[in-house]
C-alpha cells in the first residue's frame, strides 16, 4: 500500500461491519462495502502491539452523508479506487 497521510481518500477492500465497537450503530451493520470511499482521519497502533498499525477512517454512507469513524487494519483499505460492490 502507498504510504497514506491524514486526509487521503481511501477505499474499502472488504465489507467492513460493526464489531460492536462503533457506538450508536447496530452490531454487525455494514459500515462500508468493497469500493466504498472514505477519508483517512488518523493513523495509530495497537497498545499491545505497536507494530500493528491501525487506521481511523470515515466512510461515506450510501446516501452520500458522512458515516461514523471506523478503525481499520491496513489490509482493509487501499488508496486505489475500485468499483463499489
MMTF fields as JSON, N, C-alpha, C and O atoms, coordinates in Angstrom:
{
  "mmtfVersion": "1.0.0",
  "mmtfProducer": "UNKNOWN",
  "numBonds": 339,
  "numAtoms": 340,
  "numGroups": 85,
  "numChains": 1,
  "numModels": 1,
  "chainsPerModel": [1],
  "groupsPerChain": [85],
  "chainIdList": ["A"],
  "bondAtomList": [4, 2, 8, 6, 12, 10, 16, 14, 20, 18, 24, 22, 28, 26, 32, 30, 36, 34, 40, 38, 44, 42, 48, 46, 52, 50, 56, 54, 60, 58, 64, 62, 68, 66, 72, 70, 76, 74, 80, 78, 84, 82, 88, 86, 92, 90, 96, 94, 100, 98, 104, 102, 108, 106, 112, 110, 116, 114, 120, 118, 124, 122, 128, 126, 132, 130, 136, 134, 140, 138, 144, 142, 148, 146, 152, 150, 156, 154, 160, 158, 164, 162, 168, 166, 172, 170, 176, 174, 180, 178, 184, 182, 188, 186, 192, 190, 196, 194, 200, 198, 204, 202, 208, 206, 212, 210, 216, 214, 220, 218, 224, 222, 228, 226, 232, 230, 236, 234, 240, 238, 244, 242, 248, 246, 252, 250, 256, 254, 260, 258, 264, 262, 268, 266, 272, 270, 276, 274, 280, 278, 284, 282, 288, 286, 292, 290, 296, 294, 300, 298, 304, 302, 308, 306, 312, 310, 316, 314, 320, 318, 324, 322, 328, 326, 332, 330, 336, 334],
  "bondOrderList": [1, 1, 1, 1, 1, 1, 1, 1, 1, 1, 1, 1, 1, 1, 1, 1, 1, 1, 1, 1, 1, 1, 1, 1, 1, 1, 1, 1, 1, 1, 1, 1, 1, 1, 1, 1, 1, 1, 1, 1, 1, 1, 1, 1, 1, 1, 1, 1, 1, 1, 1, 1, 1, 1, 1, 1, 1, 1, 1, 1, 1, 1, 1, 1, 1, 1, 1, 1, 1, 1, 1, 1, 1, 1, 1, 1, 1, 1, 1, 1, 1, 1, 1, 1],
  "groupList": [{"groupName": "UNK", "atomNameList": ["N", "CA", "C", "O"], "elementList": ["N", "C", "C", "O"], "formalChargeList": [0, 0, 0, 0], "bondAtomList": [1, 0, 2, 1, 3, 2], "bondOrderList": [1, 1, 2], "singleLetterCode": "X", "chemCompType": "L-PEPTIDE LINKING"}],
  "groupTypeList": [0, 0, 0, 0, 0, 0, 0, 0, 0, 0, 0, 0, 0, 0, 0, 0, 0, 0, 0, 0, 0, 0, 0, 0, 0, 0, 0, 0, 0, 0, 0, 0, 0, 0, 0, 0, 0, 0, 0, 0, 0, 0, 0, 0, 0, 0, 0, 0, 0, 0, 0, 0, 0, 0, 0, 0, 0, 0, 0, 0, 0, 0, 0, 0, 0, 0, 0, 0, 0, 0, 0, 0, 0, 0, 0, 0, 0, 0, 0, 0, 0, 0, 0, 0, 0],
  "groupIdList": [1, 2, 3, 4, 5, 6, 7, 8, 9, 10, 11, 12, 13, 14, 15, 16, 17, 18, 19, 20, 21, 22, 23, 24, 25, 26, 27, 28, 29, 30, 31, 32, 33, 34, 35, 36, 37, 38, 39, 40, 41, 42, 43, 44, 45, 46, 47, 48, 49, 50, 51, 52, 53, 54, 55, 56, 57, 58, 59, 60, 61, 62, 63, 64, 65, 66, 67, 68, 69, 70, 71, 72, 73, 74, 75, 76, 77, 78, 79, 80, 81, 82, 83, 84, 85],
  "secStructList": [7, 7, 7, 7, 7, 6, 6, 7, 3, 3, 3, 3, 1, 1, 7, 3, 3, 7, 7, 1, 7, 1, 6, 6, 1, 7, 6, 6, 7, 3, 3, 3, 7, 6, 6, 7, 3, 3, 3, 3, 3, 3, 3, 3, 3, 7, 1, 1, 7, 6, 6, 1, 3, 3, 3, 3, 3, 3, 3, 3, 7, 6, 6, 1, 1, 3, 3, 3, 3, 3, 3, 3, 3, 4, 4, 4, 3, 3, 1, 1, 7, 7, 7, 7, 7],
  "xCoordList": [0.847, 0.0, 0.887, 1.925, 0.458, 1.135, 1.035, 0.008, 2.071, 2.038, 0.938, 0.918, 0.041, -1.104, -0.859, -0.077, -1.543, -1.488, -2.907, -3.859, -3.038, -4.347, -4.973, -4.31, -6.262, -6.987, -7.023, -7.762, -6.235, -6.228, -7.536, -8.148, -7.955, -9.092, -8.633, -7.556, -9.459, -9.171, -10.435, -11.531, -10.268, -11.378, -11.354, -10.294, -12.519, -12.621, -12.289, -12.753, -11.492, -11.162, -12.048, -12.11, -12.733, -13.627, -14.897, -14.968, -15.892, -17.069, -16.667, -16.193, -16.857, -16.492, -17.781, -18.669, -17.86, -19.051, -18.727, -17.572, -19.751, -19.573, -19.402, -20.294, -18.263, -17.993, -18.48, -18.166, -19.244, -19.744, -18.972, -19.325, -17.915, -17.073, -17.507, -16.959, -18.487, -18.965, -20.28, -21.304, -20.263, -21.477, -22.573, -22.299, -23.81, -24.944, -25.225, -26.124, -24.47, -24.665, -24.908, -24.189, -25.926, -26.28, -25.082, -24.357, -24.894, -23.811, -24.005, -25.122, -22.956, -22.904, -23.45, -23.536, -23.818, -24.268, -23.103, -21.959, -23.39, -22.365, -22.011, -22.875, -20.738, -20.236, -19.646, -19.665, -19.123, -18.56, -18.529, -18.172, -18.909, -18.828, -17.509, -16.933, -17.024, -15.802, -15.95, -16.934, -14.981, -15.002, -15.569, -15.452, -16.186, -16.722, -15.582, -14.538, -15.791, -14.757, -14.879, -15.975, -13.734, -13.685, -12.505, -11.766, -12.34, -11.213, -10.432, -11.013, -9.131, -8.267, -8.206, -7.807, -8.607, -8.678, -7.444, -6.939, -6.962, -5.812, -5.136, -5.736, -3.887, -3.088, -2.534, -2.007, -2.653, -2.146, -1.698, -1.389, -1.664, -1.254, -1.931, -2.481, -1.886, -2.425, -1.498, -0.277, -2.068, -1.248, -0.456, 0.71, -1.09, -0.443, 0.593, 1.463, 0.495, 1.4, 1.697, 1.047, 2.669, 2.969, 3.305, 3.234, 3.668, 3.967, 2.685, 2.734, 1.535, 0.268, -0.386, -0.969, -0.277, -0.85, -2.373, -2.922, -3.039, -4.498, -4.816, -4.115, -5.873, -6.238, -7.666, -8.572, -7.874, -9.197, -9.752, -9.173, -10.888, -11.453, -12.906, -13.627, -13.319, -14.711, -15.192, -14.801, -16.046, -16.562, -17.817, -18.558, -18.05, -19.295, -20.398, -20.186, -21.572, -22.728, -23.293, -22.927, -24.188, -24.771, -25.536, -25.625, -26.096, -26.846, -25.927, -26.404, -24.607, -23.645, -23.24, -22.319, -23.927, -23.562, -22.314, -21.918, -21.716, -20.515, -20.925, -21.762, -20.337, -20.642, -19.798, -19.026, -19.951, -19.194, -17.715, -17.326, -16.911, -15.488, -15.333, -15.984, -14.465, -14.259, -12.761, -11.977, -12.364, -10.963, -10.74, -11.474, -9.719, -9.436, -7.991, -7.109, -7.766, -6.41, -5.955, -6.796, -4.664, -4.169, -4.645, -4.844, -4.83, -5.255, -6.747, -7.226, -7.483, -8.913, -9.221, -10.362, -8.193, -8.379, -7.252, -6.196, -7.493, -6.499, -6.602, -7.657, -5.516, -5.546, -6.008, -6.26, -6.114, -6.529, -8.045, -8.717, -8.582, -10.029, -10.477, -9.793, -11.645, -12.218, -13.736, -14.288, -14.425, -15.876, -16.535, -16.062, -17.623, -18.371, -19.105, -19.723, -19.026, -19.684, -20.983, -21.676],
  "yCoordList": [-1.181, 0.0, 1.237, 1.281, 2.228, 3.514, 4.113, 3.967, 4.775, 5.419, 6.467, 7.369, 6.34, 7.234, 8.351, 8.208, 9.463, 10.596, 10.994, 10.723, 11.634, 12.115, 12.949, 13.779, 12.717, 13.45, 12.761, 13.19, 11.685, 10.958, 10.206, 9.719, 10.118, 9.276, 7.823, 7.492, 6.96, 5.524, 4.768, 5.327, 3.491, 2.657, 1.339, 0.745, 0.886, -0.386, -1.521, -1.527, -2.474, -3.639, -4.833, -5.804, -4.754, -5.821, -5.169, -3.949, -5.996, -5.487, -5.251, -6.162, -4.034, -3.676, -3.559, -2.77, -4.368, -4.417, -3.916, -3.932, -3.474, -3.039, -4.274, -5.118, -4.365, -5.474, -5.172, -5.892, -4.105, -3.679, -2.506, -1.983, -2.087, -1.007, 0.379, 1.383, 0.449, 1.745, 2.056, 1.444, 2.996, 3.309, 3.897, 4.629, 3.562, 4.106, 3.415, 3.829, 2.361, 1.607, 0.146, -0.421, -0.441, -1.82, -2.755, -2.629, -3.683, -4.661, -5.458, -5.876, -5.668, -6.398, -5.582, -6.099, -4.319, -3.467, -3.211, -3.08, -3.142, -2.856, -1.373, -0.51, -1.094, 0.285, 0.722, 1.906, -0.234, 0.064, -1.217, -2.282, -1.1, -2.221, -2.097, -1.011, -3.198, -3.082, -1.979, -1.947, -1.096, 0.019, 1.301, 2.355, 1.241, 2.457, 3.417, 3.01, 4.698, 5.699, 6.274, 6.47, 6.532, 7.171, 8.123, 8.286, 8.745, 9.646, 9.173, 8.875, 9.106, 8.728, 9.889, 11.0, 9.61, 10.644, 10.629, 11.68, 9.423, 9.328, 7.979, 7.033, 7.902, 6.679, 6.414, 7.319, 5.167, 4.813, 3.371, 2.797, 2.786, 1.39, 0.796, 1.52, -0.521, -1.209, -0.998, -1.044, -0.769, -0.615, -1.886, -1.821, -3.043, -4.324, -4.723, -5.554, -4.123, -4.481, -3.226, -2.989, -2.424, -1.173, -1.351, -0.388, -2.564, -2.8, -2.927, -2.828, -3.146, -3.304, -1.943, -1.367, -1.447, -0.154, -0.244, -1.245, 0.797, 0.913, 2.248, 3.239, 2.259, 3.455, 3.859, 3.026, 5.104, 5.623, 6.258, 7.197, 5.725, 6.124, 6.545, 5.982, 7.526, 7.947, 7.664, 8.355, 6.64, 6.273, 7.067, 7.463, 7.298, 7.914, 6.866, 5.714, 7.264, 6.378, 6.287, 7.074, 5.319, 5.151, 6.388, 6.656, 7.154, 8.356, 9.576, 10.683, 9.365, 10.442, 11.173, 11.99, 10.887, 11.536, 10.877, 9.785, 11.56, 11.043, 10.05, 10.357, 8.872, 7.843, 7.979, 8.927, 7.018, 7.075, 6.766, 6.217, 7.124, 6.78, 5.282, 4.694, 4.67, 3.225, 2.944, 3.54, 2.046, 1.643, 0.464, -0.523, 0.566, -0.462, -0.927, -0.178, -2.177, -2.681, -2.234, -2.014, -2.099, -1.622, -2.436, -1.874, -3.752, -4.567, -4.431, -4.998, -3.693, -3.498, -2.272, -2.063, -1.465, -0.286, -0.177, -0.792, 0.609, 0.824, 2.256, 2.881, 2.764, 4.087, 3.994, 5.012, 2.785, 2.556, 2.533, 1.787, 3.364, 3.403, 2.087, 1.517, 1.614, 0.387, 0.542, 1.36, -0.236, -0.109, -0.604, -1.558, 0.046, -0.386, -1.673, -1.785, -2.631, -3.927, -4.01, -5.024],
  "zCoordList": [0.0, 0.0, 0.0, 0.661, -0.748, -0.753, 0.643, 1.306, 1.091, 2.403, 2.408, 1.57, 3.347, 3.429, 4.43, 5.37, 4.206, 5.12, 5.508, 4.777, 6.658, 7.095, 5.989, 5.366, 5.753, 4.726, 3.383, 2.496, 3.2, 1.928, 1.716, 2.667, 0.455, 0.091, 0.123, -0.372, 0.71, 0.762, 0.373, 0.372, 0.043, -0.415, 0.342, 0.535, 0.767, 1.475, 0.515, -0.625, 0.97, 0.139, 0.479, -0.275, 1.618, 2.075, 2.623, 2.765, 2.928, 3.636, 5.082, 5.76, 5.546, 6.918, 7.721, 7.397, 8.783, 9.633, 11.029, 11.455, 11.731, 13.108, 13.989, 14.076, 14.627, 15.539, 16.951, 17.898, 17.074, 18.374, 18.947, 20.004, 18.252, 18.769, 18.298, 18.754, 17.389, 16.903, 17.614, 17.31, 18.552, 19.31, 18.423, 17.472, 18.754, 18.027, 16.712, 15.981, 16.389, 15.155, 15.545, 16.368, 14.939, 15.245, 15.023, 14.037, 15.949, 15.828, 14.537, 14.234, 13.793, 12.522, 11.343, 10.229, 11.571, 10.473, 9.517, 9.952, 8.226, 7.22, 7.281, 7.127, 7.506, 7.569, 6.234, 5.899, 5.473, 4.15, 3.33, 3.832, 2.061, 1.124, 0.365, 0.304, -0.214, -1.016, -2.073, -2.812, -2.135, -3.076, -2.5, -3.125, -1.311, -0.685, -0.371, 0.139, -0.68, -0.439, 0.969, 1.493, 1.552, 2.849, 2.914, 1.943, 4.065, 4.28, 5.495, 6.538, 5.359, 6.468, 7.46, 7.113, 8.695, 9.714, 10.61, 11.004, 10.929, 11.825, 11.644, 11.134, 12.063, 11.997, 13.384, 14.032, 13.845, 15.168, 15.179, 14.135, 16.365, 16.504, 17.727, 18.557, 17.833, 18.993, 20.184, 20.036, 21.358, 22.562, 22.844, 23.234, 22.648, 22.936, 21.888, 22.15, 20.696, 19.606, 18.781, 17.763, 19.21, 18.498, 17.02, 16.256, 16.604, 15.192, 14.358, 13.132, 15.019, 14.292, 14.082, 15.001, 12.866, 12.52, 12.446, 11.986, 12.897, 12.822, 12.158, 12.362, 11.369, 10.616, 10.966, 10.917, 11.311, 11.618, 10.344, 9.798, 9.883, 8.593, 8.778, 9.602, 8.014, 7.96, 6.538, 5.598, 6.383, 5.06, 4.743, 5.642, 3.451, 3.001, 3.061, 2.682, 3.536, 3.544, 2.131, 1.258, 1.91, 0.576, 0.131, -1.067, 1.079, 0.723, 0.538, 0.288, 0.661, 0.459, 1.715, 1.692, 2.826, 4.086, 4.667, 4.259, 5.617, 6.261, 7.345, 8.194, 7.308, 8.287, 9.541, 9.682, 10.456, 11.713, 11.497, 10.466, 12.472, 12.437, 12.644, 13.507, 11.844, 11.871, 11.952, 11.213, 12.836, 12.922, 11.984, 12.036, 11.12, 10.12, 10.223, 10.643, 9.83, 9.637, 8.242, 7.37, 8.019, 6.72, 5.515, 4.438, 5.678, 4.534, 4.229, 3.247, 5.051, 4.826, 3.97, 3.56, 3.703, 2.86, 1.842, 1.994, 0.809, -0.239, -0.732, -0.634, -1.253, -1.867, -3.326, -3.97, -3.828, -5.227, -5.334, -4.622, -6.238, -6.453, -7.073, -7.923, -6.629, -7.155, -7.194, -6.459, -8.046, -8.107, -6.821, -6.201, -6.426, -5.245, -5.596, -6.655, -4.699, -4.931, -4.176, -4.249]
}
